[in-house]
Amino acid sequence: ALALDGLSLLDFLRREHIDAELFGLLDAYCLSALGAPTAEISAYAGVNFLSEINAPIYAFPGGNGAIARAMAARLSRAGEGRIVTGAAVYAIEPAEGGYARVGWFDAQHPGEPRCLEARWAVVAAPYFFAGRILRGIDPAATARMTGLRQGSYLVANCCFEGTPQELPYDSWALGAQSFSDAISATAILPAAERPKDHGVLTVYAPFHDPGAGRTRLLTEDRAAFAAPIVEELRRFMPEAFGGARLAEVRLTRWGHHHLIAAPGIVTTMRALPKRFGNVLLTHSDGQGMPAVESAIVEARNAVEIIKRG
Ligand SMILES: Cc1cc2nc3c(=O)[nH]c(=O)nc-3n(C[C@H](O)[C@H](O)[C@H](O)COP(=O)(O)OP(=O)(O)OC[C@H]3O[C@@H](n4cnc5c(N)ncnc54)[C@H](O)[C@@H]3O)c2cc1C
């Protein structure tokens, strides 16, 4: 794995004599799924992700948010009111006597900072951000965290009314300027369970230059983003419109959408400490690959550490 990790995916594809005709599609895939084209992605991460093409598709109703909702429901079974939402953590540090200290504020009252101490603090925020809020630890470690690259991304959920068309799970629009691919939200449902009078197409629009993308996401208005996506959707995927009417486009901005799994990412993440006293880092970044299974592995590792005490 580490030998592959040191190579770019593009070098690996060339080494394996993969037909160069496929490189355009593979670049689009990597930009959409991993945040950068094949030349900027670890071959290990790329091969890991590409293996999904031959694997079954697992999707939750409404997407990965279903996992967070299930976890929240489970926590609530142990007693209501245990989760504080709408809160921002601005500082975390190992504290005296085996405790951890957390500084946070309610987003509605940002002028009223609060502090709490706990036996453990599990930091599930991305590393580039954790590196900015961790206090009292080796600055070399936080510098490596904040040095990780993050992509930027726009997601457009296109809501159709009327008879939805039969579409593949994921369709690629090679040559389109405003988006890379589109997932039919209901494609994996058995035909009998698919809605008959509406459908959703989730359109993925990663930015090639993450910094420029962030600036655009902060400054441009929604209509300016939606219009070229809809225009190119009509051109590249006219079948999506078949007997249906596009009723609404819901946009979501991802300023720092996830870690870019650059060559050497596994080596980099292995070398980073994940425990500082009783403060544990558990974001999926810890596995070097932006996927829900990475989040689950990191969470399980943290549970083991806490259980050992
Ligand atoms: C558009 C998009 C599509 C994706 N599609 C897939 C997919 O199909 N399959 C897949 O496996 N993965 C997908 N991913 C990758 C996805 O990031 C991971 O699968 C998963 O969300 C990682 O979970 P996580 O818990 O590690 O981190 P995250 O989901 O990144 O959660 C981190 C949380 O920390 C919170 N946070 C950060 N800083 C603070 C702070 N200071 N105070 C309080 N809270 C804070 C954030 O608000 C966030 O809720 C996608 C990502 C994006 C952006």
The ligand as an SDF file (V2000), in Angstrom:
LIG
                    3D

 53 58  0  0  0  0  0  0  0  0999 V2000
  -20.2280   16.7160   -1.6880 C   0  0  0  0  0  0  0  0  0  0  0  0
  -19.6630   15.5240   -0.9900 C   0  0  0  0  0  0  0  0  0  0  0  0
  -20.0590   14.2440   -1.3550 C   0  0  0  0  0  0  0  0  0  0  0  0
  -19.5540   13.1390   -0.6940 C   0  0  0  0  0  0  0  0  0  0  0  0
  -19.9980   11.8960   -1.0610 N   0  0  0  0  0  0  0  0  0  0  0  0
  -19.5620   10.8170   -0.3810 C   0  0  0  0  0  0  0  0  0  0  0  0
  -20.0680    9.5210   -0.6900 C   0  0  0  0  0  0  0  0  0  0  0  0
  -20.9020    9.3550   -1.5860 O   0  0  0  0  0  0  0  0  0  0  0  0
  -19.5990    8.4630    0.0150 N   0  0  0  0  0  0  0  0  0  0  0  0
  -18.6920    8.6110    1.0140 C   0  0  0  0  0  0  0  0  0  0  0  0
  -18.3160    7.6200    1.6510 O   0  0  0  0  0  0  0  0  0  0  0  0
  -18.1900    9.8300    1.3180 N   0  0  0  0  0  0  0  0  0  0  0  0
  -18.6020   10.9250    0.6600 C   0  0  0  0  0  0  0  0  0  0  0  0
  -18.1040   12.1670    0.9720 N   0  0  0  0  0  0  0  0  0  0  0  0
  -17.0140   12.2700    1.9430 C   0  0  0  0  0  0  0  0  0  0  0  0
  -17.5390   12.6330    3.3260 C   0  0  0  0  0  0  0  0  0  0  0  0
  -16.8190   13.7660    3.7300 O   0  0  0  0  0  0  0  0  0  0  0  0
  -17.3190   11.5140    4.3320 C   0  0  0  0  0  0  0  0  0  0  0  0
  -17.8460   10.2930    3.9020 O   0  0  0  0  0  0  0  0  0  0  0  0
  -17.9640   11.7820    5.7000 C   0  0  0  0  0  0  0  0  0  0  0  0
  -18.7700   12.9230    5.7450 O   0  0  0  0  0  0  0  0  0  0  0  0
  -16.8510   11.9580    6.6780 C   0  0  0  0  0  0  0  0  0  0  0  0
  -17.4070   12.0110    7.9500 O   0  0  0  0  0  0  0  0  0  0  0  0
  -16.6390   12.6560    9.1620 P   0  0  0  0  0  0  0  0  0  0  0  0
  -17.4890   12.4230   10.3620 O   0  0  0  0  0  0  0  0  0  0  0  0
  -15.2320   12.1690    9.2010 O   0  0  0  0  0  0  0  0  0  0  0  0
  -16.5220   14.2090    8.8660 O   0  0  0  0  0  0  0  0  0  0  0  0
  -17.4800   15.3680    8.3710 P   0  0  0  0  0  0  0  0  0  0  0  0
  -18.6880   14.8270    7.6950 O   0  0  0  0  0  0  0  0  0  0  0  0
  -16.5630   16.3020    7.6470 O   0  0  0  0  0  0  0  0  0  0  0  0
  -17.9560   16.0320    9.7180 O   0  0  0  0  0  0  0  0  0  0  0  0
  -17.1750   16.9580   10.4450 C   0  0  0  0  0  0  0  0  0  0  0  0
  -18.1340   17.7340   11.3080 C   0  0  0  0  0  0  0  0  0  0  0  0
  -17.4070   18.5770   12.1870 O   0  0  0  0  0  0  0  0  0  0  0  0
  -18.1130   19.7870   12.2910 C   0  0  0  0  0  0  0  0  0  0  0  0
  -17.1710   20.8160   12.7440 N   0  0  0  0  0  0  0  0  0  0  0  0
  -16.0430   21.2200   12.1130 C   0  0  0  0  0  0  0  0  0  0  0  0
  -15.4340   22.1690   12.8450 N   0  0  0  0  0  0  0  0  0  0  0  0
  -16.1810   22.3590   13.9710 C   0  0  0  0  0  0  0  0  0  0  0  0
  -16.0680   23.2130   15.1180 C   0  0  0  0  0  0  0  0  0  0  0  0
  -15.0430   24.0470   15.2760 N   0  0  0  0  0  0  0  0  0  0  0  0
  -17.0290   23.1660   16.0680 N   0  0  0  0  0  0  0  0  0  0  0  0
  -18.0700   22.3150   15.9320 C   0  0  0  0  0  0  0  0  0  0  0  0
  -18.2310   21.4770   14.8810 N   0  0  0  0  0  0  0  0  0  0  0  0
  -17.2960   21.5000   13.9150 C   0  0  0  0  0  0  0  0  0  0  0  0
  -18.6320   20.0390   10.8870 C   0  0  0  0  0  0  0  0  0  0  0  0
  -19.7030   20.9590   10.9040 O   0  0  0  0  0  0  0  0  0  0  0  0
  -19.0640   18.6370   10.4910 C   0  0  0  0  0  0  0  0  0  0  0  0
  -20.3940   18.3780   10.8680 O   0  0  0  0  0  0  0  0  0  0  0  0
  -18.6040   13.3090    0.3340 C   0  0  0  0  0  0  0  0  0  0  0  0
  -18.2000   14.6000    0.7010 C   0  0  0  0  0  0  0  0  0  0  0  0
  -18.7330   15.6930    0.0510 C   0  0  0  0  0  0  0  0  0  0  0  0
  -18.3160   17.0740    0.4900 C   0  0  0  0  0  0  0  0  0  0  0  0
  1  2  1  0
  2  3  1  0
  2 52  2  0
  3  4  2  0
  4  5  1  0
  4 50  1  0
  5  6  2  0
  6  7  1  0
  6 13  1  0
  7  8  2  0
  7  9  1  0
  9 10  1  0
 10 11  2  0
 10 12  1  0
 12 13  2  0
 13 14  1  0
 14 15  1  0
 14 50  1  0
 15 16  1  0
 16 17  1  0
 16 18  1  0
 18 19  1  0
 18 20  1  0
 20 21  1  0
 20 22  1  0
 22 23  1  0
 23 24  1  0
 24 25  2  0
 24 26  1  0
 24 27  1  0
 27 28  1  0
 28 29  2  0
 28 30  1  0
 28 31  1  0
 31 32  1  0
 32 33  1  0
 33 34  1  0
 33 48  1  0
 34 35  1  0
 35 36  1  0
 35 46  1  0
 36 37  1  0
 36 45  1  0
 37 38  2  0
 38 39  1  0
 39 40  1  0
 39 45  2  0
 40 41  1  0
 40 42  2  0
 42 43  1  0
 43 44  2  0
 44 45  1  0
 46 47  1  0
 46 48  1  0
 48 49  1  0
 50 51  2  0
 51 52  1  0
 52 53  1  0
M  END
$$$$
